[in-house]
Amino acid sequence: MIPFDWVEPASLKEAVSLLDADDSTVRPISGGTALMLMMKPGFFVPSRLVSLAKIEADYSSIRAGGDGSLRVGAMTSLAELERSAAAIVNFPVMKGALQTLSNIRVRNVARVGGALAHGDPHMDLPPLFATLGARVSVVGPDGTRDIAVEDLYLGYYQTVLKNNELIAEAIVPPLNGARAAYKKITSRSADDWPALNMGVRLEMADANTIKAARVVLGAASERVTRLAQTESLLTGAIVNDGLLKRVSESAAAEARFVSDAHGSAAYKRELLRVYLPRTIKEALS
Ligand SMILES: Cc1cc2nc3c(=O)[nH]c(=O)nc-3n(C[C@H](O)[C@H](O)[C@H](O)COP(=O)(O)OP(=O)(O)OC[C@H]3O[C@@H](n4cnc5c(N)ncnc54)[C@H](O)[C@@H]3O)c2cc1C
């Protein structure tokens, strides 16, 4: 391995100052589960890694707001989030979704900030958080900006984050009675990377009428995508078999699919067509 600098700042502010706006070989490292895999074959060769392991403990905490919201520090491990009582009570969809994410060894080490910043479209946390309407707080040398999770991604492994910006925390707004479901469909073993993952969040006007909808797709496309046309078809609609059929056709036509090792674009389109009505039913059940 080519030698590189390793630094362990004691604060987030110091970590930001050790990054370099003009040099992408200077990278932050959280759990290292993604970065190390890219370094081993020489795909990524760092000049300096800025470890976030010793920044303020606040960034490893999960805080529940009185309104049912959740603030999740970027250095919280995925396993801590999965086991968090506040997350389990306020967002019942979260635990099951996180348990489909790889295995417990990875979840013990990987951090929320790393999972959101990596930009691999197959990952589970970005579509899950986008479904729930979460935002991230991003800190750079000029201050803090607030970004909706679905707006973080530009394309395959590309995010809007600058080289010298860090995700500090994620804020998940309260469900306020909305229903949410998340599905991950793999083409090989259950804990493999997904061919398609999908989240649905529905606010209901009454038992059968949808007031507002979020439909988010991951893995099948180049980046986490909200299906806006499908959402508007659901908004104000009464749930019945006819609606579910129209919605699945709309989503299959609206999404932009990519073929990869987990399935062809045609296969993923079919998965979406079949699984979207099931996910909506699960959210309502
Ligand atoms: C065997 C295996 C199976 C997996 N299966 C799945 C799966 O099924 N579903 C899934 O979702 N994921 C899966 N993963 C991926 C795993 O979720 C990611 O590797 C992990 O989430 C990355 O988090 P990390 O803390 O280790 O990030 P790191 O490796 O530390 O960093 C990842 C990227 O984010 C940047 N970064 C880190 N922290 C920050 C921050 N706070 N602000 C800005 N940038 C930051 C780094 O510079 C790097 O570019 C799997 C991983 C492995 C090894």
The ligand as an SDF file (V2000), in Angstrom:
LIG
                    3D

 53 58  0  0  0  0  0  0  0  0999 V2000
  -19.5310   -6.9570    2.8290 C   0  0  0  0  0  0  0  0  0  0  0  0
  -20.3160   -5.6650    2.7420 C   0  0  0  0  0  0  0  0  0  0  0  0
  -21.6640   -5.7180    2.4090 C   0  0  0  0  0  0  0  0  0  0  0  0
  -22.4190   -4.5410    2.3560 C   0  0  0  0  0  0  0  0  0  0  0  0
  -23.7610   -4.6020    2.0570 N   0  0  0  0  0  0  0  0  0  0  0  0
  -24.5100   -3.4690    2.1220 C   0  0  0  0  0  0  0  0  0  0  0  0
  -25.9270   -3.4740    1.9110 C   0  0  0  0  0  0  0  0  0  0  0  0
  -26.5340   -4.4940    1.6710 O   0  0  0  0  0  0  0  0  0  0  0  0
  -26.5870   -2.2840    1.9880 N   0  0  0  0  0  0  0  0  0  0  0  0
  -25.9370   -1.1200    2.2780 C   0  0  0  0  0  0  0  0  0  0  0  0
  -26.5780   -0.0890    2.3830 O   0  0  0  0  0  0  0  0  0  0  0  0
  -24.6180   -1.0920    2.4400 N   0  0  0  0  0  0  0  0  0  0  0  0
  -23.8960   -2.2200    2.3790 C   0  0  0  0  0  0  0  0  0  0  0  0
  -22.5570   -2.1690    2.5700 N   0  0  0  0  0  0  0  0  0  0  0  0
  -21.8960   -0.8740    2.5890 C   0  0  0  0  0  0  0  0  0  0  0  0
  -21.8430   -0.2580    3.9090 C   0  0  0  0  0  0  0  0  0  0  0  0
  -23.1190    0.1820    4.2600 O   0  0  0  0  0  0  0  0  0  0  0  0
  -20.8920    0.9360    3.7270 C   0  0  0  0  0  0  0  0  0  0  0  0
  -19.6010    0.4100    3.5260 O   0  0  0  0  0  0  0  0  0  0  0  0
  -20.9360    1.8200    4.9490 C   0  0  0  0  0  0  0  0  0  0  0  0
  -22.2190    2.3210    5.1560 O   0  0  0  0  0  0  0  0  0  0  0  0
  -19.9950    2.9970    4.8220 C   0  0  0  0  0  0  0  0  0  0  0  0
  -19.9150    3.6050    6.0890 O   0  0  0  0  0  0  0  0  0  0  0  0
  -18.4950    3.8410    6.7420 P   0  0  0  0  0  0  0  0  0  0  0  0
  -18.7250    4.5970    7.9960 O   0  0  0  0  0  0  0  0  0  0  0  0
  -17.7140    2.5910    6.8670 O   0  0  0  0  0  0  0  0  0  0  0  0
  -17.8770    4.7870    5.6170 O   0  0  0  0  0  0  0  0  0  0  0  0
  -16.3630    5.0350    5.2040 P   0  0  0  0  0  0  0  0  0  0  0  0
  -15.8280    3.8470    4.4930 O   0  0  0  0  0  0  0  0  0  0  0  0
  -15.5960    5.5560    6.3550 O   0  0  0  0  0  0  0  0  0  0  0  0
  -16.5780    6.2450    4.1800 O   0  0  0  0  0  0  0  0  0  0  0  0
  -17.3590    6.0930    3.0000 C   0  0  0  0  0  0  0  0  0  0  0  0
  -17.2930    7.3900    2.1920 C   0  0  0  0  0  0  0  0  0  0  0  0
  -17.9290    8.4470    2.8970 O   0  0  0  0  0  0  0  0  0  0  0  0
  -17.0070    9.5040    3.1930 C   0  0  0  0  0  0  0  0  0  0  0  0
  -17.3740    9.9400    4.5450 N   0  0  0  0  0  0  0  0  0  0  0  0
  -17.3510    9.1980    5.6760 C   0  0  0  0  0  0  0  0  0  0  0  0
  -17.8940    9.8990    6.6950 N   0  0  0  0  0  0  0  0  0  0  0  0
  -18.2490   11.1110    6.2080 C   0  0  0  0  0  0  0  0  0  0  0  0
  -18.8800   12.2690    6.7700 C   0  0  0  0  0  0  0  0  0  0  0  0
  -19.2720   12.3160    8.0520 N   0  0  0  0  0  0  0  0  0  0  0  0
  -19.0980   13.3180    5.9460 N   0  0  0  0  0  0  0  0  0  0  0  0
  -18.7320   13.2900    4.6430 C   0  0  0  0  0  0  0  0  0  0  0  0
  -18.1280   12.2320    4.0510 N   0  0  0  0  0  0  0  0  0  0  0  0
  -17.9170   11.1460    4.8260 C   0  0  0  0  0  0  0  0  0  0  0  0
  -15.6230    8.8890    3.0630 C   0  0  0  0  0  0  0  0  0  0  0  0
  -14.6390    9.8260    2.7250 O   0  0  0  0  0  0  0  0  0  0  0  0
  -15.8640    7.8900    1.9410 C   0  0  0  0  0  0  0  0  0  0  0  0
  -15.8550    8.5580    0.7000 O   0  0  0  0  0  0  0  0  0  0  0  0
  -21.7920   -3.3210    2.6200 C   0  0  0  0  0  0  0  0  0  0  0  0
  -20.4210   -3.2700    2.9500 C   0  0  0  0  0  0  0  0  0  0  0  0
  -19.6890   -4.4270    3.0110 C   0  0  0  0  0  0  0  0  0  0  0  0
  -18.2250   -4.3460    3.3880 C   0  0  0  0  0  0  0  0  0  0  0  0
  1  2  1  0
  2  3  1  0
  2 52  2  0
  3  4  2  0
  4  5  1  0
  4 50  1  0
  5  6  2  0
  6  7  1  0
  6 13  1  0
  7  8  2  0
  7  9  1  0
  9 10  1  0
 10 11  2  0
 10 12  1  0
 12 13  2  0
 13 14  1  0
 14 15  1  0
 14 50  1  0
 15 16  1  0
 16 17  1  0
 16 18  1  0
 18 19  1  0
 18 20  1  0
 20 21  1  0
 20 22  1  0
 22 23  1  0
 23 24  1  0
 24 25  2  0
 24 26  1  0
 24 27  1  0
 27 28  1  0
 28 29  2  0
 28 30  1  0
 28 31  1  0
 31 32  1  0
 32 33  1  0
 33 34  1  0
 33 48  1  0
 34 35  1  0
 35 36  1  0
 35 46  1  0
 36 37  1  0
 36 45  1  0
 37 38  2  0
 38 39  1  0
 39 40  1  0
 39 45  2  0
 40 41  1  0
 40 42  2  0
 42 43  1  0
 43 44  2  0
 44 45  1  0
 46 47  1  0
 46 48  1  0
 48 49  1  0
 50 51  2  0
 51 52  1  0
 52 53  1  0
M  END
$$$$
